[in-house]
């Protein structure tokens, strides 16, 4: 039995295909749901993500890598000294443009969330 509450605010919707499929681990599904719950154009630092669960750095990085490999996330490494990294998160990998087209990866489309990260190491 699943008990759900009525939502009038502070909720988001997600396609069942992304969360109920068997191609992602539970950790990656949870991270994808979290990322898609963020507002559009949210600027995200990976260090922020590490602090948003009990998992910490390594499991979060592993889940992010899984999402990148599955096509839910496109990562673009900056070329400046600060090593700026930008991520674009896709609810449906089919909406993801070719990963080799850097400029297209940052065009906001329906059912996508733009997430960017700037970290210095």
Secondary structure, 3 states (H helix, E strand, C coil): CCCCCCCCCCCCCCCHHHHHCCCCCHHHHHHHHHHHHCCCCEECCHHHHHCCCCCCHHHHHHHHHHHHHHCCEEEEECCCCCCCEEEEEECCHHHCCCCCCCHHHHCCCCCEEEEEECCCC
